[in-house]
Amino acid sequence: MEEDRMSNITLKILDLTGDTVLADLDADAVRAEVTALDGERWVFVDGRMVQRDALANIDIAENATVLVTRQMVAGLV
């Protein structure tokens, strides 16, 4: 019998109103959430910046933390 694997990826989305934390996601759910966000974003997987477009090709660890924030220019959001 195959055991169900639970993912424990945490997605933190930072914006002007504060932050949203989604826990216990799998990699596909994280990719879908990030893709659905509007505007230019910076994406960090376990503290390492990755291109938003390349997220589909990155192996996200089962216990990773993914942080998404708007791009900042000269300290402005």
N, CA, C and O atoms as a Tripos MOL2 file, in Angstrom:
@<TRIPOS>MOLECULE
protein
  308   307    77     0     0
PROTEIN
NO_CHARGES

@<TRIPOS>ATOM
      1 N           0.8420   -1.1740    0.0000 N.3       1 MET1
      2 CA          0.0000    0.0000    0.0000 C.3       1 MET1
      3 C           0.8920    1.2440    0.0000 C.2       1 MET1
      4 O           1.8380    1.3440    0.7820 O.2       1 MET1
      5 N           0.5770    2.1850   -0.8860 N.am      2 GLU2
      6 CA          1.3680    3.4030   -0.9820 C.3       2 GLU2
      7 C           0.9060    4.3990    0.0740 C.2       2 GLU2
      8 O          -0.2880    4.6520    0.2340 O.2       2 GLU2
      9 N           1.8660    4.9510    0.7810 N.am      3 GLU3
     10 CA          1.5450    5.9040    1.8400 C.3       3 GLU3
     11 C           1.3610    7.2920    1.2430 C.2       3 GLU3
     12 O           2.1560    7.7100    0.4020 O.2       3 GLU3
     13 N           0.3220    8.0150    1.6650 N.am      4 ASP4
     14 CA          0.0950    9.3730    1.1950 C.3       4 ASP4
     15 C           1.1920   10.2720    1.7510 C.2       4 ASP4
     16 O           1.5220   10.2170    2.9350 O.2       4 ASP4
     17 N           1.7500   11.1040    0.8680 N.am      5 ARG5
     18 CA          2.7900   12.0370    1.2880 C.3       5 ARG5
     19 C           2.1670   13.4030    1.5050 C.2       5 ARG5
     20 O           1.5050   13.9430    0.6190 O.2       5 ARG5
     21 N           2.3810   13.9520    2.6740 N.am      6 MET6
     22 CA          1.8840   15.2860    2.9540 C.3       6 MET6
     23 C           3.0190   16.2760    2.7760 C.2       6 MET6
     24 O           4.1350   16.0500    3.2430 O.2       6 MET6
     25 N           2.7260   17.3650    2.1030 N.am      7 SER7
     26 CA          3.7150   18.4130    1.9460 C.3       7 SER7
     27 C           3.5890   19.3950    3.0920 C.2       7 SER7
     28 O           2.5190   19.5660    3.6770 O.2       7 SER7
     29 N           4.6780   20.0200    3.3920 N.am      8 ASN8
     30 CA          4.7060   20.9740    4.4830 C.3       8 ASN8
     31 C           5.3620   22.2630    4.0060 C.2       8 ASN8
     32 O           6.1490   22.8660    4.7360 O.2       8 ASN8
     33 N           5.0450   22.6870    2.7950 N.am      9 ILE9
     34 CA          5.6120   23.9170    2.2460 C.3       9 ILE9
     35 C           4.7910   25.0890    2.7630 C.2       9 ILE9
     36 O           3.5610   25.0590    2.7410 O.2       9 ILE9
     37 N           5.4880   26.1230    3.2300 N.am     10 THR10
     38 CA          4.8340   27.3340    3.7120 C.3      10 THR10
     39 C           5.0480   28.4400    2.6940 C.2      10 THR10
     40 O           6.1780   28.6930    2.2740 O.2      10 THR10
     41 N           3.9730   29.0960    2.2970 N.am     11 LEU11
     42 CA          4.0280   30.2160    1.3590 C.3      11 LEU11
     43 C           3.6760   31.4840    2.1160 C.2      11 LEU11
     44 O           2.6060   31.5800    2.7170 O.2      11 LEU11
     45 N           4.5850   32.4650    2.0850 N.am     12 LYS12
     46 CA          4.3440   33.7630    2.7170 C.3      12 LYS12
     47 C           4.3000   34.8150    1.6190 C.2      12 LYS12
     48 O           5.2640   34.9900    0.8730 O.2      12 LYS12
     49 N           3.1710   35.5140    1.5270 N.am     13 ILE13
     50 CA          2.9910   36.5530    0.5210 C.3      13 ILE13
     51 C           2.9320   37.8870    1.2480 C.2      13 ILE13
     52 O           2.0200   38.1300    2.0380 O.2      13 ILE13
     53 N           3.9070   38.7540    0.9800 N.am     14 LEU14
     54 CA          3.9760   40.0620    1.6220 C.3      14 LEU14
     55 C           3.4470   41.1130    0.6640 C.2      14 LEU14
     56 O           3.7990   41.1120   -0.5160 O.2      14 LEU14
     57 N           2.6000   42.0170    1.1610 N.am     15 ASP15
     58 CA          2.1140   43.1210    0.3410 C.3      15 ASP15
     59 C           1.8650   44.3400    1.2230 C.2      15 ASP15
     60 O           2.2100   44.3440    2.4040 O.2      15 ASP15
     61 N           1.2680   45.3640    0.6420 N.am     16 LEU16
     62 CA          1.0760   46.6170    1.3690 C.3      16 LEU16
     63 C           0.1290   46.4970    2.5560 C.2      16 LEU16
     64 O           0.1710   47.3290    3.4630 O.2      16 LEU16
     65 N          -0.7130   45.4890    2.5640 N.am     17 THR17
     66 CA         -1.6770   45.3250    3.6530 C.3      17 THR17
     67 C          -1.1710   44.4030    4.7540 C.2      17 THR17
     68 O          -1.8610   44.1930    5.7520 O.2      17 THR17
     69 N           0.0030   43.8620    4.5830 N.am     18 GLY18
     70 CA          0.5540   42.9430    5.5740 C.3      18 GLY18
     71 C           1.0520   41.6850    4.8970 C.2      18 GLY18
     72 O           1.6660   41.7450    3.8320 O.2      18 GLY18
     73 N           0.7920   40.5640    5.5030 N.am     19 ASP19
     74 CA          1.2430   39.3190    4.8930 C.3      19 ASP19
     75 C           0.1770   38.2430    5.0360 C.2      19 ASP19
     76 O          -0.6590   38.2630    5.9400 O.2      19 ASP19
     77 N           0.2490   37.3060    4.1000 N.am     20 THR20
     78 CA         -0.6290   36.1510    4.1010 C.3      20 THR20
     79 C           0.2490   34.9210    4.2030 C.2      20 THR20
     80 O           1.2300   34.8040    3.4690 O.2      20 THR20
     81 N          -0.0800   34.0060    5.0890 N.am     21 VAL21
     82 CA          0.6930   32.7810    5.2540 C.3      21 VAL21
     83 C          -0.2120   31.5950    4.9360 C.2      21 VAL21
     84 O          -1.2730   31.4250    5.5370 O.2      21 VAL21
     85 N           0.2250   30.7840    3.9830 N.am     22 LEU22
     86 CA         -0.4780   29.5530    3.6230 C.3      22 LEU22
     87 C           0.4470   28.3970    3.9710 C.2      22 LEU22
     88 O           1.5830   28.3490    3.4990 O.2      22 LEU22
     89 N          -0.0220   27.4750    4.7820 N.am     23 ALA23
     90 CA          0.8210   26.3730    5.2530 C.3      23 ALA23
     91 C           0.3400   25.0400    4.6980 C.2      23 ALA23
     92 O          -0.7870   24.9110    4.2190 O.2      23 ALA23
     93 N           1.2200   24.0640    4.7770 N.am     24 ASP24
     94 CA          0.9220   22.6810    4.3840 C.3      24 ASP24
     95 C           0.5160   22.5510    2.9210 C.2      24 ASP24
     96 O          -0.3690   21.7660    2.5810 O.2      24 ASP24
     97 N           1.1740   23.3310    2.0510 N.am     25 LEU25
     98 CA          0.9080   23.2640    0.6160 C.3      25 LEU25
     99 C           1.8610   22.2840   -0.0480 C.2      25 LEU25
    100 O           2.9340   21.9950    0.4820 O.2      25 LEU25
    101 N           1.4660   21.7760   -1.2070 N.am     26 ASP26
    102 CA          2.4130   21.0030   -2.0100 C.3      26 ASP26
    103 C           3.0050   21.9410   -3.0650 C.2      26 ASP26
    104 O           2.5430   23.0720   -3.2200 O.2      26 ASP26
    105 N           4.0110   21.4800   -3.7790 N.am     27 ALA27
    106 CA          4.7300   22.3240   -4.7330 C.3      27 ALA27
    107 C           3.8090   22.8550   -5.8260 C.2      27 ALA27
    108 O           3.9390   24.0120   -6.2270 O.2      27 ALA27
    109 N           2.8870   22.0400   -6.3120 N.am     28 ASP28
    110 CA          1.9700   22.4840   -7.3590 C.3      28 ASP28
    111 C           1.0580   23.6000   -6.8670 C.2      28 ASP28
    112 O           0.7780   24.5410   -7.6110 O.2      28 ASP28
    113 N           0.5950   23.5100   -5.6380 N.am     29 ALA29
    114 CA         -0.2610   24.5510   -5.0700 C.3      29 ALA29
    115 C           0.5130   25.8540   -4.9010 C.2      29 ALA29
    116 O          -0.0270   26.9320   -5.1470 O.2      29 ALA29
    117 N           1.7730   25.7620   -4.4830 N.am     30 VAL30
    118 CA          2.6100   26.9550   -4.3450 C.3      30 VAL30
    119 C           2.7820   27.6190   -5.7020 C.2      30 VAL30
    120 O           2.6160   28.8320   -5.8290 O.2      30 VAL30
    121 N           3.1120   26.8330   -6.7090 N.am     31 ARG31
    122 CA          3.2970   27.3870   -8.0580 C.3      31 ARG31
    123 C           2.0200   28.0670   -8.5530 C.2      31 ARG31
    124 O           2.0830   29.1410   -9.1520 O.2      31 ARG31
    125 N           0.8790   27.4580   -8.3090 N.am     32 ALA32
    126 CA         -0.3970   28.0380   -8.7390 C.3      32 ALA32
    127 C          -0.6730   29.3600   -8.0240 C.2      32 ALA32
    128 O          -1.1070   30.3250   -8.6530 O.2      32 ALA32
    129 N          -0.4250   29.4090   -6.7240 N.am     33 GLU33
    130 CA         -0.6500   30.6380   -5.9540 C.3      33 GLU33
    131 C           0.2660   31.7640   -6.4360 C.2      33 GLU33
    132 O          -0.1850   32.8970   -6.6030 O.2      33 GLU33
    133 N           1.5350   31.4630   -6.6590 N.am     34 VAL34
    134 CA          2.4960   32.4810   -7.0920 C.3      34 VAL34
    135 C           2.1560   32.9650   -8.4960 C.2      34 VAL34
    136 O           2.2310   34.1630   -8.7710 O.2      34 VAL34
    137 N           1.7880   32.0600   -9.3790 N.am     35 THR35
    138 CA          1.4380   32.4280  -10.7470 C.3      35 THR35
    139 C           0.2130   33.3350  -10.7780 C.2      35 THR35
    140 O           0.1210   34.2160  -11.6330 O.2      35 THR35
    141 N          -0.7150   33.1360   -9.8730 N.am     36 ALA36
    142 CA         -1.9580   33.9140   -9.8490 C.3      36 ALA36
    143 C          -1.7670   35.3410   -9.3390 C.2      36 ALA36
    144 O          -2.6570   36.1750   -9.5060 O.2      36 ALA36
    145 N          -0.6350   35.6350   -8.7270 N.am     37 LEU37
    146 CA         -0.3980   36.9740   -8.1820 C.3      37 LEU37
    147 C          -0.1570   37.9700   -9.3070 C.2      37 LEU37
    148 O           0.5020   37.6570  -10.2990 O.2      37 LEU37
    149 N          -0.6990   39.1760   -9.1410 N.am     38 ASP38
    150 CA         -0.4990   40.2110  -10.1470 C.3      38 ASP38
    151 C           0.7910   40.9760   -9.8890 C.2      38 ASP38
    152 O           1.3640   40.8920   -8.8020 O.2      38 ASP38
    153 N           1.2370   41.7080  -10.8740 N.am     39 GLY39
    154 CA          2.3920   42.5800  -10.7280 C.3      39 GLY39
    155 C           3.7230   41.8510  -10.6900 C.2      39 GLY39
    156 O           3.7920   40.6220  -10.7110 O.2      39 GLY39
    157 N           4.7740   42.6520  -10.6340 N.am     40 GLU40
    158 CA          6.1310   42.1180  -10.5720 C.3      40 GLU40
    159 C           6.4240   41.6730   -9.1450 C.2      40 GLU40
    160 O           6.1540   42.4040   -8.1920 O.2      40 GLU40
    161 N           6.9680   40.4930   -9.0070 N.am     41 ARG41
    162 CA          7.2280   39.9310   -7.6740 C.3      41 ARG41
    163 C           8.6370   39.3690   -7.5900 C.2      41 ARG41
    164 O           9.2080   38.9180   -8.5830 O.2      41 ARG41
    165 N           9.1780   39.4070   -6.3950 N.am     42 TRP42
    166 CA         10.4020   38.6830   -6.0870 C.3      42 TRP42
    167 C           9.9930   37.4190   -5.3630 C.2      42 TRP42
    168 O           9.1070   37.4390   -4.5090 O.2      42 TRP42
    169 N          10.6440   36.3160   -5.7070 N.am     43 VAL43
    170 CA         10.3270   35.0250   -5.1050 C.3      43 VAL43
    171 C          11.5920   34.4520   -4.4810 C.2      43 VAL43
    172 O          12.6400   34.3950   -5.1250 O.2      43 VAL43
    173 N          11.4910   34.0330   -3.2340 N.am     44 PHE44
    174 CA         12.6050   33.4230   -2.5190 C.3      44 PHE44
    175 C          12.1750   32.0370   -2.0390 C.2      44 PHE44
    176 O          11.1340   31.8900   -1.3990 O.2      44 PHE44
    177 N          12.9730   31.0380   -2.3490 N.am     45 VAL45
    178 CA         12.7260   29.6760   -1.8800 C.3      45 VAL45
    179 C          13.8290   29.3500   -0.8850 C.2      45 VAL45
    180 O          14.9970   29.2550   -1.2600 O.2      45 VAL45
    181 N          13.4670   29.1810    0.3690 N.am     46 ASP46
    182 CA         14.4250   28.9560    1.4550 C.3      46 ASP46
    183 C          15.5490   29.9910    1.4430 C.2      46 ASP46
    184 O          16.7240   29.6540    1.5870 O.2      46 ASP46
    185 N          15.1630   31.2650    1.2670 N.am     47 GLY47
    186 CA         16.1140   32.3610    1.3260 C.3      47 GLY47
    187 C          16.8910   32.6160    0.0490 C.2      47 GLY47
    188 O          17.7070   33.5370   -0.0030 O.2      47 GLY47
    189 N          16.6600   31.8340   -0.9640 N.am     48 ARG48
    190 CA         17.3940   31.9860   -2.2230 C.3      48 ARG48
    191 C          16.4590   32.5660   -3.2780 C.2      48 ARG48
    192 O          15.3990   32.0040   -3.5560 O.2      48 ARG48
    193 N          16.8610   33.7050   -3.8680 N.am     49 MET49
    194 CA         16.0210   34.3540   -4.8670 C.3      49 MET49
    195 C          15.9890   33.5260   -6.1430 C.2      49 MET49
    196 O          17.0240   33.0740   -6.6340 O.2      49 MET49
    197 N          14.7850   33.3360   -6.6720 N.am     50 VAL50
    198 CA         14.6070   32.6050   -7.9260 C.3      50 VAL50
    199 C          13.7230   33.4370   -8.8450 C.2      50 VAL50
    200 O          12.9220   34.2500   -8.3830 O.2      50 VAL50
    201 N          13.8730   33.2310  -10.1240 N.am     51 GLN51
    202 CA         13.0250   33.9150  -11.0850 C.3      51 GLN51
    203 C          11.6080   33.3620  -10.9930 C.2      51 GLN51
    204 O          11.4070   32.1490  -10.9400 O.2      51 GLN51
    205 N          10.6510   34.2460  -10.9760 N.am     52 ARG52
    206 CA          9.2500   33.8190  -10.8800 C.3      52 ARG52
    207 C           8.8910   32.8700  -12.0200 C.2      52 ARG52
    208 O           8.2000   31.8730  -11.8070 O.2      52 ARG52
    209 N           9.3610   33.1800  -13.2310 N.am     53 ASP53
    210 CA          9.0610   32.3370  -14.3880 C.3      53 ASP53
    211 C           9.7230   30.9700  -14.2990 C.2      53 ASP53
    212 O           9.2460   30.0120  -14.9070 O.2      53 ASP53
    213 N          10.8150   30.8660  -13.5490 N.am     54 ALA54
    214 CA         11.5490   29.6010  -13.4390 C.3      54 ALA54
    215 C          11.0300   28.7190  -12.3080 C.2      54 ALA54
    216 O          11.5220   27.6070  -12.1190 O.2      54 ALA54
    217 N          10.0590   29.1930  -11.5680 N.am     55 LEU55
    218 CA          9.5540   28.4400  -10.4180 C.3      55 LEU55
    219 C           9.0270   27.0630  -10.8210 C.2      55 LEU55
    220 O           9.0980   26.1160  -10.0390 O.2      55 LEU55
    221 N           8.5060   26.9540  -12.0250 N.am     56 ALA56
    222 CA          7.9660   25.6700  -12.4980 C.3      56 ALA56
    223 C           9.0540   24.6130  -12.6380 C.2      56 ALA56
    224 O           8.7700   23.4170  -12.5750 O.2      56 ALA56
    225 N          10.2930   25.0450  -12.8280 N.am     57 ASN57
    226 CA         11.4000   24.1120  -13.0470 C.3      57 ASN57
    227 C          12.2320   23.8500  -11.7990 C.2      57 ASN57
    228 O          13.2180   23.1160  -11.8550 O.2      57 ASN57
    229 N          11.8470   24.4390  -10.6860 N.am     58 ILE58
    230 CA         12.6200   24.3060   -9.4530 C.3      58 ILE58
    231 C          11.9990   23.2280   -8.5740 C.2      58 ILE58
    232 O          10.7820   23.1830   -8.3890 O.2      58 ILE58
    233 N          12.8440   22.3690   -8.0410 N.am     59 ASP59
    234 CA         12.3820   21.3380   -7.1140 C.3      59 ASP59
    235 C          12.2650   21.9710   -5.7280 C.2      59 ASP59
    236 O          13.2720   22.2910   -5.0970 O.2      59 ASP59
    237 N          11.0420   22.1470   -5.2670 N.am     60 ILE60
    238 CA         10.8030   22.7700   -3.9700 C.3      60 ILE60
    239 C          10.7580   21.6720   -2.9140 C.2      60 ILE60
    240 O           9.9480   20.7500   -3.0030 O.2      60 ILE60
    241 N          11.6250   21.7750   -1.9230 N.am     61 ALA61
    242 CA         11.6950   20.7630   -0.8650 C.3      61 ALA61
    243 C          10.3690   20.6740   -0.1190 C.2      61 ALA61
    244 O           9.6100   21.6420   -0.0620 O.2      61 ALA61
    245 N          10.1010   19.5150    0.4460 N.am     62 GLU62
    246 CA          8.8330   19.2670    1.1350 C.3      62 GLU62
    247 C           8.6280   20.1370    2.3730 C.2      62 GLU62
    248 O           7.4920   20.3260    2.8080 O.2      62 GLU62
    249 N           9.6990   20.6640    2.9420 N.am     63 ASN63
    250 CA          9.5650   21.4940    4.1410 C.3      63 ASN63
    251 C          10.0760   22.9100    3.8970 C.2      63 ASN63
    252 O          10.5520   23.5700    4.8210 O.2      63 ASN63
    253 N           9.9790   23.3720    2.6680 N.am     64 ALA64
    254 CA         10.5150   24.6740    2.2820 C.3      64 ALA64
    255 C           9.6170   25.8180    2.7430 C.2      64 ALA64
    256 O           8.4410   25.6330    3.0580 O.2      64 ALA64
    257 N          10.2160   27.0020    2.7700 N.am     65 THR65
    258 CA          9.4690   28.2350    2.9580 C.3      65 THR65
    259 C           9.6630   29.0690    1.7050 C.2      65 THR65
    260 O          10.7920   29.3190    1.2820 O.2      65 THR65
    261 N           8.5560   29.4970    1.1150 N.am     66 VAL66
    262 CA          8.5930   30.3270   -0.0860 C.3      66 VAL66
    263 C           8.0580   31.6950    0.3020 C.2      66 VAL66
    264 O           6.9550   31.8090    0.8370 O.2      66 VAL66
    265 N           8.8400   32.7310    0.0310 N.am     67 LEU67
    266 CA          8.4810   34.1050    0.3590 C.3      67 LEU67
    267 C           8.2940   34.8700   -0.9430 C.2      67 LEU67
    268 O           9.1470   34.8140   -1.8290 O.2      67 LEU67
    269 N           7.1800   35.5840   -1.0590 N.am     68 VAL68
    270 CA          6.8960   36.3740   -2.2580 C.3      68 VAL68
    271 C           6.6280   37.8040   -1.8230 C.2      68 VAL68
    272 O           5.8160   38.0480   -0.9300 O.2      68 VAL68
    273 N           7.3140   38.7500   -2.4570 N.am     69 THR69
    274 CA          7.1250   40.1590   -2.1490 C.3      69 THR69
    275 C           7.1600   40.9590   -3.4460 C.2      69 THR69
    276 O           7.7140   40.5070   -4.4480 O.2      69 THR69
    277 N           6.5750   42.1270   -3.4210 N.am     70 ARG70
    278 CA          6.6540   42.9990   -4.5970 C.3      70 ARG70
    279 C           8.1010   43.4360   -4.7790 C.2      70 ARG70
    280 O           8.8590   43.5590   -3.8170 O.2      70 ARG70
    281 N           8.4650   43.6670   -6.0380 N.am     71 GLN71
    282 CA          9.8120   44.1550   -6.2980 C.3      71 GLN71
    283 C           9.9500   45.5530   -5.7210 C.2      71 GLN71
    284 O           9.0070   46.3450   -5.7330 O.2      71 GLN71
    285 N          11.1400   45.8420   -5.2160 N.am     72 MET72
    286 CA         11.3970   47.1590   -4.6540 C.3      72 MET72
    287 C          12.4460   47.8580   -5.4980 C.2      72 MET72
    288 O          13.4200   47.2460   -5.9350 O.2      72 MET72
    289 N          12.2340   49.1540   -5.7230 N.am     73 VAL73
    290 CA         13.1800   49.9560   -6.4760 C.3      73 VAL73
    291 C          13.5370   51.1560   -5.6130 C.2      73 VAL73
    292 O          12.6590   51.9250   -5.2210 O.2      73 VAL73
    293 N          14.8080   51.3180   -5.3190 N.am     74 ALA74
    294 CA         15.2930   52.4390   -4.5180 C.3      74 ALA74
    295 C          14.5160   52.5880   -3.2120 C.2      74 ALA74
    296 O          14.2380   53.7020   -2.7670 O.2      74 ALA74
    297 N          14.1700   51.4520   -2.6020 N.am     75 GLY75
    298 CA         13.4900   51.4680   -1.3240 C.3      75 GLY75
    299 C          11.9940   51.6940   -1.3980 C.2      75 GLY75
    300 O          11.3200   51.7240   -0.3690 O.2      75 GLY75
    301 N          11.4630   51.8540   -2.6080 N.am     76 LEU76
    302 CA         10.0240   52.0420   -2.7690 C.3      76 LEU76
    303 C           9.3620   50.7240   -3.1130 C.2      76 LEU76
    304 O           9.9530   49.8770   -3.7830 O.2      76 LEU76
    305 N           8.1450   50.5570   -2.6560 N.am     77 VAL77
    306 CA          7.3840   49.3400   -2.9740 C.3      77 VAL77
    307 C           6.3560   49.6820   -4.0240 C.2      77 VAL77
    308 O           5.5960   48.8130   -4.4500 O.2      77 VAL77
@<TRIPOS>BOND
     1     1     2 1
     2     2     3 1
     3     3     4 2
     4     3     5 am
     5     5     6 1
     6     6     7 1
     7     7     8 2
     8     7     9 am
     9     9    10 1
    10    10    11 1
    11    11    12 2
    12    11    13 am
    13    13    14 1
    14    14    15 1
    15    15    16 2
    16    15    17 am
    17    17    18 1
    18    18    19 1
    19    19    20 2
    20    19    21 am
    21    21    22 1
    22    22    23 1
    23    23    24 2
    24    23    25 am
    25    25    26 1
    26    26    27 1
    27    27    28 2
    28    27    29 am
    29    29    30 1
    30    30    31 1
    31    31    32 2
    32    31    33 am
    33    33    34 1
    34    34    35 1
    35    35    36 2
    36    35    37 am
    37    37    38 1
    38    38    39 1
    39    39    40 2
    40    39    41 am
    41    41    42 1
    42    42    43 1
    43    43    44 2
    44    43    45 am
    45    45    46 1
    46    46    47 1
    47    47    48 2
    48    47    49 am
    49    49    50 1
    50    50    51 1
    51    51    52 2
    52    51    53 am
    53    53    54 1
    54    54    55 1
    55    55    56 2
    56    55    57 am
    57    57    58 1
    58    58    59 1
    59    59    60 2
    60    59    61 am
    61    61    62 1
    62    62    63 1
    63    63    64 2
    64    63    65 am
    65    65    66 1
    66    66    67 1
    67    67    68 2
    68    67    69 am
    69    69    70 1
    70    70    71 1
    71    71    72 2
    72    71    73 am
    73    73    74 1
    74    74    75 1
    75    75    76 2
    76    75    77 am
    77    77    78 1
    78    78    79 1
    79    79    80 2
    80    79    81 am
    81    81    82 1
    82    82    83 1
    83    83    84 2
    84    83    85 am
    85    85    86 1
    86    86    87 1
    87    87    88 2
    88    87    89 am
    89    89    90 1
    90    90    91 1
    91    91    92 2
    92    91    93 am
    93    93    94 1
    94    94    95 1
    95    95    96 2
    96    95    97 am
    97    97    98 1
    98    98    99 1
    99    99   100 2
   100    99   101 am
   101   101   102 1
   102   102   103 1
   103   103   104 2
   104   103   105 am
   105   105   106 1
   106   106   107 1
   107   107   108 2
   108   107   109 am
   109   109   110 1
   110   110   111 1
   111   111   112 2
   112   111   113 am
   113   113   114 1
   114   114   115 1
   115   115   116 2
   116   115   117 am
   117   117   118 1
   118   118   119 1
   119   119   120 2
   120   119   121 am
   121   121   122 1
   122   122   123 1
   123   123   124 2
   124   123   125 am
   125   125   126 1
   126   126   127 1
   127   127   128 2
   128   127   129 am
   129   129   130 1
   130   130   131 1
   131   131   132 2
   132   131   133 am
   133   133   134 1
   134   134   135 1
   135   135   136 2
   136   135   137 am
   137   137   138 1
   138   138   139 1
   139   139   140 2
   140   139   141 am
   141   141   142 1
   142   142   143 1
   143   143   144 2
   144   143   145 am
   145   145   146 1
   146   146   147 1
   147   147   148 2
   148   147   149 am
   149   149   150 1
   150   150   151 1
   151   151   152 2
   152   151   153 am
   153   153   154 1
   154   154   155 1
   155   155   156 2
   156   155   157 am
   157   157   158 1
   158   158   159 1
   159   159   160 2
   160   159   161 am
   161   161   162 1
   162   162   163 1
   163   163   164 2
   164   163   165 am
   165   165   166 1
   166   166   167 1
   167   167   168 2
   168   167   169 am
   169   169   170 1
   170   170   171 1
   171   171   172 2
   172   171   173 am
   173   173   174 1
   174   174   175 1
   175   175   176 2
   176   175   177 am
   177   177   178 1
   178   178   179 1
   179   179   180 2
   180   179   181 am
   181   181   182 1
   182   182   183 1
   183   183   184 2
   184   183   185 am
   185   185   186 1
   186   186   187 1
   187   187   188 2
   188   187   189 am
   189   189   190 1
   190   190   191 1
   191   191   192 2
   192   191   193 am
   193   193   194 1
   194   194   195 1
   195   195   196 2
   196   195   197 am
   197   197   198 1
   198   198   199 1
   199   199   200 2
   200   199   201 am
   201   201   202 1
   202   202   203 1
   203   203   204 2
   204   203   205 am
   205   205   206 1
   206   206   207 1
   207   207   208 2
   208   207   209 am
   209   209   210 1
   210   210   211 1
   211   211   212 2
   212   211   213 am
   213   213   214 1
   214   214   215 1
   215   215   216 2
   216   215   217 am
   217   217   218 1
   218   218   219 1
   219   219   220 2
   220   219   221 am
   221   221   222 1
   222   222   223 1
   223   223   224 2
   224   223   225 am
   225   225   226 1
   226   226   227 1
   227   227   228 2
   228   227   229 am
   229   229   230 1
   230   230   231 1
   231   231   232 2
   232   231   233 am
   233   233   234 1
   234   234   235 1
   235   235   236 2
   236   235   237 am
   237   237   238 1
   238   238   239 1
   239   239   240 2
   240   239   241 am
   241   241   242 1
   242   242   243 1
   243   243   244 2
   244   243   245 am
   245   245   246 1
   246   246   247 1
   247   247   248 2
   248   247   249 am
   249   249   250 1
   250   250   251 1
   251   251   252 2
   252   251   253 am
   253   253   254 1
   254   254   255 1
   255   255   256 2
   256   255   257 am
   257   257   258 1
   258   258   259 1
   259   259   260 2
   260   259   261 am
   261   261   262 1
   262   262   263 1
   263   263   264 2
   264   263   265 am
   265   265   266 1
   266   266   267 1
   267   267   268 2
   268   267   269 am
   269   269   270 1
   270   270   271 1
   271   271   272 2
   272   271   273 am
   273   273   274 1
   274   274   275 1
   275   275   276 2
   276   275   277 am
   277   277   278 1
   278   278   279 1
   279   279   280 2
   280   279   281 am
   281   281   282 1
   282   282   283 1
   283   283   284 2
   284   283   285 am
   285   285   286 1
   286   286   287 1
   287   287   288 2
   288   287   289 am
   289   289   290 1
   290   290   291 1
   291   291   292 2
   292   291   293 am
   293   293   294 1
   294   294   295 1
   295   295   296 2
   296   295   297 am
   297   297   298 1
   298   298   299 1
   299   299   300 2
   300   299   301 am
   301   301   302 1
   302   302   303 1
   303   303   304 2
   304   303   305 am
   305   305   306 1
   306   306   307 1
   307   307   308 2
@<TRIPOS>SUBSTRUCTURE
     1 MET1         2 RESIDUE 1 A MET
     2 GLU2         6 RESIDUE 1 A GLU
     3 GLU3        10 RESIDUE 1 A GLU
     4 ASP4        14 RESIDUE 1 A ASP
     5 ARG5        18 RESIDUE 1 A ARG
     6 MET6        22 RESIDUE 1 A MET
     7 SER7        26 RESIDUE 1 A SER
     8 ASN8        30 RESIDUE 1 A ASN
     9 ILE9        34 RESIDUE 1 A ILE
    10 THR10       38 RESIDUE 1 A THR
    11 LEU11       42 RESIDUE 1 A LEU
    12 LYS12       46 RESIDUE 1 A LYS
    13 ILE13       50 RESIDUE 1 A ILE
    14 LEU14       54 RESIDUE 1 A LEU
    15 ASP15       58 RESIDUE 1 A ASP
    16 LEU16       62 RESIDUE 1 A LEU
    17 THR17       66 RESIDUE 1 A THR
    18 GLY18       70 RESIDUE 1 A GLY
    19 ASP19       74 RESIDUE 1 A ASP
    20 THR20       78 RESIDUE 1 A THR
    21 VAL21       82 RESIDUE 1 A VAL
    22 LEU22       86 RESIDUE 1 A LEU
    23 ALA23       90 RESIDUE 1 A ALA
    24 ASP24       94 RESIDUE 1 A ASP
    25 LEU25       98 RESIDUE 1 A LEU
    26 ASP26      102 RESIDUE 1 A ASP
    27 ALA27      106 RESIDUE 1 A ALA
    28 ASP28      110 RESIDUE 1 A ASP
    29 ALA29      114 RESIDUE 1 A ALA
    30 VAL30      118 RESIDUE 1 A VAL
    31 ARG31      122 RESIDUE 1 A ARG
    32 ALA32      126 RESIDUE 1 A ALA
    33 GLU33      130 RESIDUE 1 A GLU
    34 VAL34      134 RESIDUE 1 A VAL
    35 THR35      138 RESIDUE 1 A THR
    36 ALA36      142 RESIDUE 1 A ALA
    37 LEU37      146 RESIDUE 1 A LEU
    38 ASP38      150 RESIDUE 1 A ASP
    39 GLY39      154 RESIDUE 1 A GLY
    40 GLU40      158 RESIDUE 1 A GLU
    41 ARG41      162 RESIDUE 1 A ARG
    42 TRP42      166 RESIDUE 1 A TRP
    43 VAL43      170 RESIDUE 1 A VAL
    44 PHE44      174 RESIDUE 1 A PHE
    45 VAL45      178 RESIDUE 1 A VAL
    46 ASP46      182 RESIDUE 1 A ASP
    47 GLY47      186 RESIDUE 1 A GLY
    48 ARG48      190 RESIDUE 1 A ARG
    49 MET49      194 RESIDUE 1 A MET
    50 VAL50      198 RESIDUE 1 A VAL
    51 GLN51      202 RESIDUE 1 A GLN
    52 ARG52      206 RESIDUE 1 A ARG
    53 ASP53      210 RESIDUE 1 A ASP
    54 ALA54      214 RESIDUE 1 A ALA
    55 LEU55      218 RESIDUE 1 A LEU
    56 ALA56      222 RESIDUE 1 A ALA
    57 ASN57      226 RESIDUE 1 A ASN
    58 ILE58      230 RESIDUE 1 A ILE
    59 ASP59      234 RESIDUE 1 A ASP
    60 ILE60      238 RESIDUE 1 A ILE
    61 ALA61      242 RESIDUE 1 A ALA
    62 GLU62      246 RESIDUE 1 A GLU
    63 ASN63      250 RESIDUE 1 A ASN
    64 ALA64      254 RESIDUE 1 A ALA
    65 THR65      258 RESIDUE 1 A THR
    66 VAL66      262 RESIDUE 1 A VAL
    67 LEU67      266 RESIDUE 1 A LEU
    68 VAL68      270 RESIDUE 1 A VAL
    69 THR69      274 RESIDUE 1 A THR
    70 ARG70      278 RESIDUE 1 A ARG
    71 GLN71      282 RESIDUE 1 A GLN
    72 MET72      286 RESIDUE 1 A MET
    73 VAL73      290 RESIDUE 1 A VAL
    74 ALA74      294 RESIDUE 1 A ALA
    75 GLY75      298 RESIDUE 1 A GLY
    76 LEU76      302 RESIDUE 1 A LEU
    77 VAL77      306 RESIDUE 1 A VAL
